[in-house]
Amino acid sequence: MRPMVSTVSDASGGAVTGNPLPLDYFVSPFNVTLSGQVTGTVDYTVQYTFDDVQAATYTPASGNWIPHPNLTTKTTTLDSNLAYPATAVRIILNSGSGSVRFTVIQAG
């Protein structure tokens, strides 16, 4: 699988939410690498969900998003993983003047 990338930025310092990046939760073993690469001064959070983000009735704003325990309110370039199935991940730029390049690689 090719890496999925979502870049969020906002020069005004406001919050910006990236698009959900769907994962294949049928892959076994389920291994996903998550990386946030920071440019500038930012605070960001990575979230995951078990919702069906590809359903026609799905709305990201009302979805059940869970903050990743190792990638919450971070300010530097970091990586972590998901070792258990989830349906999608996304990144939120909480504040700051800069950008975060969010890269997701799923084995399989």
Backbone torsions as a table, in degrees:
resi	resn	phi	psi	omega
1	MET	NA	136.1	177.9
2	ARG	-75.6	151.0	178.0
3	PRO	-62.0	143.7	173.1
4	MET	-101.2	139.2	-176.9
5	VAL	-131.8	136.6	174.9
6	SER	-135.1	123.6	179.3
7	THR	-110.7	129.0	177.1
8	VAL	-118.4	138.0	178.1
9	SER	-153.8	155.2	177.0
10	ASP	-161.5	110.8	-179.3
11	ALA	-69.2	-20.2	-177.5
12	SER	-82.0	-9.9	177.8
13	GLY	89.0	5.0	-179.6
14	GLY	-84.5	173.5	179.8
15	ALA	-79.6	139.5	178.3
16	VAL	-136.5	132.9	179.3
17	THR	-108.2	127.7	177.7
18	GLY	-75.2	163.4	177.8
19	ASN	-69.2	148.5	174.3
20	PRO	-63.5	137.0	175.8
21	LEU	-108.8	107.7	-177.0
22	PRO	-65.7	145.0	177.5
23	LEU	-116.6	154.9	176.6
24	ASP	-93.4	97.7	-175.2
25	TYR	-79.5	-0.4	175.1
26	PHE	-87.4	-11.8	179.5
27	VAL	-67.6	134.8	178.6
28	SER	-133.8	125.6	0.1
29	PRO	-74.7	151.7	-179.5
30	PHE	-87.2	108.6	-179.8
31	ASN	-133.7	123.2	-178.4
32	VAL	-132.2	128.5	174.2
33	THR	-96.1	136.3	179.8
34	LEU	-122.3	131.8	-179.1
35	SER	-139.1	128.9	173.7
36	GLY	-111.4	116.5	-178.6
37	GLN	-107.3	114.3	-171.1
38	VAL	-91.2	137.1	168.8
39	THR	-126.4	126.5	-178.3
40	GLY	87.7	-154.0	-179.0
41	THR	-115.1	110.2	-177.2
42	VAL	-140.6	166.2	171.3
43	ASP	-129.7	125.2	-176.1
44	TYR	-136.4	161.6	178.3
45	THR	-138.2	137.1	173.0
46	VAL	-101.1	137.9	179.4
47	GLN	-127.3	156.9	173.7
48	TYR	-132.0	164.0	-179.3
49	THR	-144.3	162.2	172.8
50	PHE	-109.8	2.9	178.8
51	ASP	-69.9	155.7	174.8
52	ASP	-83.6	90.4	-175.2
53	VAL	-72.2	-9.2	179.2
54	GLN	-98.6	0.1	177.5
55	ALA	-69.4	143.9	-179.0
56	ALA	-61.2	-27.5	-177.0
57	THR	-93.2	0.4	-176.3
58	TYR	-72.8	136.9	175.9
59	THR	-127.4	116.6	-177.8
60	PRO	-54.5	-36.3	-177.3
61	ALA	-64.1	-29.4	-179.3
62	SER	-104.4	8.6	179.6
63	GLY	-71.7	164.3	178.7
64	ASN	-97.2	90.2	-177.7
65	TRP	-99.6	136.0	-176.5
66	ILE	-115.9	126.0	178.3
67	PRO	-64.5	134.5	176.3
68	HIS	-69.1	129.7	-174.3
69	PRO	-62.0	-25.8	-178.9
70	ASN	-98.9	-6.3	-176.3
71	LEU	-131.0	51.7	179.6
72	THR	-118.6	130.7	-177.3
73	THR	48.6	54.6	-179.8
74	LYS	-99.1	153.9	-176.9
75	THR	-125.2	-2.9	-178.0
76	THR	-126.2	166.8	175.6
77	THR	-65.4	124.4	-177.8
78	LEU	-144.2	164.5	171.7
79	ASP	-138.5	160.3	176.8
80	SER	-158.5	-162.7	-178.5
81	ASN	-150.8	169.0	167.7
82	LEU	-120.4	121.6	-179.6
83	ALA	-105.8	3.3	179.7
84	TYR	-130.5	153.0	-173.5
85	PRO	-63.0	137.1	170.6
86	ALA	-142.1	161.0	-176.9
87	THR	-91.8	-24.6	-178.6
88	ALA	-164.3	161.4	173.7
89	VAL	-132.2	160.8	174.8
90	ARG	-155.4	167.5	178.2
91	ILE	-122.4	147.0	175.6
92	ILE	-124.3	126.1	171.4
93	LEU	-86.8	104.9	-175.3
94	ASN	-71.3	-41.2	-178.5
95	SER	-168.4	170.2	175.3
96	GLY	115.2	172.7	179.1
97	SER	-120.0	96.0	-176.5
98	GLY	167.6	-154.7	-179.2
99	SER	-148.6	163.0	173.9
100	VAL	-131.8	125.8	173.8
101	ARG	-95.5	111.4	-175.9
102	PHE	-97.8	115.3	-178.7
103	THR	-113.2	134.7	-179.2
104	VAL	-126.6	127.2	176.2
105	ILE	-125.9	124.9	178.5
106	GLN	-110.4	128.2	177.2
107	ALA	-71.3	152.4	174.6
108	GLY	131.4	NA	NA
